[in-house]
Amino acid sequence: MAEPLALILALILLALGVLKWRTGFMAQRPADYSGTVPAADIRQHLSGPLHCEGVIYGPTGRVTSRFTAQMEGRWNGNRGTLDEHFHYAGGNRQDRQWRLTLGNDGTIRAEADDLIGTGTGQQEGASVHLRYRIRLPEHAGGWALDVTDWMYVMENGTIINRSQFRKFGIKVAELVATMRQAGA
């Protein structure tokens, strides 16, 4: 009799976990932000010199890293690059470049040297959503992680970026950052 009870309890806990997943961060869809303003346009909001500050939370929810970054976005029509120069509180530095293509329907195709394959996304209303698989640098473990990015454009043009990093579907890190035009 203890086995069926344990099975029922396990199914309830699994169902609660799935329900939480379907109602949380991962359940958002670009259409949820349709009509919100100001409308995100990565050609405008990720253009020119940008300043970024952020924190990375580890699996326990504690801050494991803090960083600032100088970025520069350049666009030629619907194709652009975003150069990123990160400075971490521990002294590490990292340079990255995104290669972005914006479709006429708001779809986004994203490439970078540390991505495994191509990232995809959508801008809708005041939001930008990206999903991709990234390989972390060796000093950060070298893991391949699934990433979900949500960026929200604020009234003053500042972007709030929230990203979750998952391994085998389990959240192992979260990033929260702001991005704004340099000098703003």
Secondary structure as UniProt FT lines:
FT   HELIX           2..23
FT   HELIX           25..27
FT   HELIX           30..33
FT   TURN            34..35
FT   HELIX           42..45
FT   STRAND          48..57
FT   TURN            59..60
FT   STRAND          63..76
FT   TURN            77..78
FT   STRAND          79..88
FT   TURN            89..90
FT   STRAND          93..102
FT   TURN            104..105
FT   STRAND          107..111
FT   TURN            113..114
FT   STRAND          119..124
FT   TURN            125..126
FT   STRAND          127..135
FT   HELIX           138..140
FT   STRAND          144..153
FT   TURN            155..156
FT   STRAND          159..167
FT   TURN            168..169
FT   STRAND          170..181
FT   TURN            182..183
//
